[in-house]
Structure formats: C-alpha cells, structure tokens
Amino acid sequence: MTSTLEDLDARPGSTTSMVRTIVGLYIRELGDWISTAHLVSLMDTLGFSAQVTRTALSRLKKKGILEPQLLQGSSGFGLTPPGKHMLARGDRRIFNPRSMSDTDQWCLLSYSIPESQRERRHQLRRHLSGIGGGLVSPGLWIFPAYLRDEVWEILQALELHDHATVFIASAPETTGSPLDVASTWWSLDTLADLHNSFIRLNNVVEQPAAPTLAQSFVLYIGAVDSWRQIPYLDPGLPSYFLPTSWPGHHSAELFLRIQASHAEAALAFVRSAS
C-alpha cells in the first residue's frame, strides 16, 4: 500500500500525528497491541479529547497502518504488516540520524515515465522529495547512497521500476560552488527552518527540575513528534554542501540528548497507565 510509504502526511502537533507518534514508540513495547482505552488515556495526558483521538485512530485504520483487534474482551488496535514495515523504516530514520561524510557515495535516479502515467509520476516526485531527494533536473534525482533501498522501495510500490535506472556515483562535479548547487537541488532554507524550529521548541526540554513520569512523557512525545519529519526531509548532506552555520548538527544532538533524558521515564509512564 503506497500510503504507508510516507510518514509525513499529518502536521506535527496534530491529533493524528501525536497518535502516530505514540503508536510508533510504544505499541511494539506493549506486545504489538494497545487498547483503545489506554491510547485515549495517553492522549488525554497530552491534552487531546477522546473524540478527536478516536477520529485519528480511524484515519490510521483507513491508511492500513492499524487494524482493530479484541484481546481478552478489550477493544484495541494492532499493527498491520505494512504498518510494521513503516515503523521499522521510521526507527532507522528517526533514532539514528545520519550525515554523509565528504567521501561518501551518492545515488542518482533517472527515469522517463509516459504521459499516460502522469499521476504516478506526480506520486513519485512527492515520495522522492519525502525521503530527502534532491531534484537535479526533470527526471533526475540525487540522494545519499544509503537511501538507495528506499528509492527502490518507492519505485516498486508505484510499479515504476521498469521506467527507472539507479546509479551509484562519487561526488558530482559542478560548475558552480557546491553550496549554490545544493541550494538549487534542495530547499536548504526550508530545511534550516525545520531544524531551527525544533531547537526553539525543545531547547528547554532537556533539564526540567525533577520531572515526574507524566512530565517526561509529555516532553518526550512532543520532542519526537516535532523531530520525526526532519530526518526524512533532510538527507544528511556532507559539509561541502552546507553553510558553516548549518543548524542540523545541533538539532540532532539536541534530540538525542532529550531521548537519553526522557525516553526511559516516558516508557515507564506508558506502562503504568495501562
């Protein structure tokens, strides 16, 4: 199901995004199932009503990520196989932010898609942008080589693999400065704004005075939810493609510190609230 290719269709901070964040963090820790009442209670701690939480659950069900399941007479949700795959991909991105070294290889994608498949061409562009691809020219995209498997996954899900060729290459040679070229292929200003916004939202999260388990849960969920889209959209470009003041390194370090400070206490709260 192509809808599970992307993890970014809900605005960070929205009910659907928060439910998705809780599910991604904890449903596997709880045995691949979470009761509706438990999830409603956790969302209530975040300030969301039962009604909007149930609406968000219905959206995730329609997307094929969750499926209703009864367990010992209690209604709840389990992960579908595509949902499990999506969460595993998210784990690799969200909790292991990667950056290219100056000597790492690149992945180039070239494709030619018939006009009769214009809609799938549009979907392809959207998904490639959603994993951090840079648009070099119409029909030619560039990614870090470590995203090659995700590129092929998108091509196969959209049944466009027969229209595409993937190359692995060393650093591109350009006529302009590397920074100017990178600014053409990626929207570096937009990516920098995402990093700076995360830093502004979460700089005070690291060291609250003796937080309770519930406070750690609220802080950690907010941090993960505001971070979750960034490692998808930012491919982790090498230093020669970035300005010297690039905020991405600081935001990644901040996220990992928040994780170290609050993840364990947040999980303890989730278990205690079940």
Residue pairs with C-beta under 8 A, 6 or more apart in sequence:
1 63
1 64
1 82
2 123
2 127
2 157
2 158
3 9
3 63
3 64
4 63
4 64
4 65
4 82
4 83
4 85
4 86
5 86
5 127
5 130
5 153
5 154
5 157
6 126
6 127
6 130
7 20
7 86
7 89
7 90
7 228
7 229
7 232
8 130
8 229
8 232
8 233
10 16
10 17
10 20
10 59
11 17
12 225
12 226
12 228
12 229
13 222
13 225
13 226
15 43
15 48
15 52
15 53
15 55
15 56
16 56
16 59
16 60
17 225
17 228
18 43
18 46
18 48
18 56
18 221
18 225
19 39
19 43
19 53
19 56
19 57
19 60
20 56
20 60
20 65
21 221
21 224
21 225
21 228
22 39
22 42
22 43
22 221
22 270
23 34
23 39
23 60
23 65
23 66
23 77
23 79
23 87
24 87
24 90
24 228
25 221
25 224
25 266
25 267
26 34
26 267
26 270
27 33
27 34
27 77
27 78
27 79
28 79
28 87
29 267
29 270
30 38
30 270
30 271
30 274
32 78
32 79
33 69
33 71
33 76
33 77
33 78
34 76
34 77
35 71
35 74
35 75
35 76
35 274
36 54
36 57
36 74
36 75
36 76
36 77
37 74
38 76
38 273
38 274
39 53
39 57
39 76
39 77
40 50
40 53
40 54
41 273
42 217
42 270
42 273
43 50
43 53
44 50
44 53
45 214
45 217
45 218
45 269
45 273
46 218
46 221
46 222
57 66
57 77
60 66
60 77
61 67
61 68
61 77
64 80
64 82
64 83
65 79
65 80
65 82
65 83
65 86
66 77
66 78
66 79
66 80
66 83
67 77
67 78
67 79
67 80
68 75
68 76
68 77
69 76
69 77
69 78
70 76
79 87
89 150
90 228
93 231
93 232
94 224
94 227
94 228
94 231
95 259
97 231
97 236
97 252
97 255
97 256
98 144
98 146
98 231
98 236
99 236
99 237
99 238
99 248
99 249
99 252
100 144
100 235
100 236
100 237
100 238
101 238
102 171
102 238
102 239
102 240
103 171
104 144
104 145
104 146
104 238
105 145
105 168
105 169
105 170
106 142
106 143
106 144
106 145
106 168
106 169
106 170
106 171
106 172
107 142
107 143
107 144
107 145
107 147
107 148
107 151
107 166
107 167
107 168
107 169
108 136
108 140
108 141
108 142
108 143
108 166
108 167
108 168
108 169
109 128
109 133
109 140
109 141
109 142
109 143
109 151
109 164
109 165
109 166
109 167
110 139
110 140
110 164
110 165
110 166
110 167
111 124
111 139
111 155
111 160
111 163
111 164
111 165
112 139
112 163
113 120
113 121
113 124
113 160
113 163
114 163
117 160
120 158
120 159
120 160
123 158
124 154
124 155
124 158
124 160
125 135
127 154
127 158
128 141
128 151
128 154
129 135
129 233
130 232
130 233
131 143
131 147
131 150
131 151
131 154
131 232
131 235
132 143
132 144
132 147
132 186
132 232
132 233
132 234
132 235
132 236
133 141
133 142
133 143
133 147
133 151
133 235
134 141
134 142
134 143
134 182
134 185
134 186
134 235
135 141
135 185
136 142
136 185
141 151
142 172
142 185
143 151
143 235
144 235
144 236
144 237
145 168
147 235
148 166
148 168
151 166
152 161
152 166
155 161
155 164
171 238
171 240
172 181
174 181
176 184
178 240
178 241
179 240
179 241
179 242
179 243
181 241
182 188
182 237
182 241
182 242
183 189
186 235
186 237
188 242
188 243
191 233
191 234
191 248
192 246
192 247
192 248
194 229
194 230
194 233
194 234
195 230
195 234
195 246
195 247
195 248
195 250
195 251
196 247
196 251
197 226
198 226
198 227
198 230
198 251
198 254
198 255
199 247
199 250
199 251
199 254
201 222
201 223
201 226
202 222
202 223
202 226
202 227
202 254
202 255
202 258
203 254
205 219
205 222
205 223
205 258
205 261
205 262
206 254
206 257
206 258
206 261
207 261
208 215
208 219
211 219
211 262
211 265
213 265
213 266
213 268
213 269
213 272
214 269
216 261
216 262
216 265
216 266
216 269
217 262
217 265
217 266
217 269
217 270
219 258
219 262
219 266
220 258
220 259
220 262
220 263
220 265
220 266
221 266
223 255
223 258
223 259
223 262
224 259
227 251
227 255
230 251
234 248
236 248
242 248
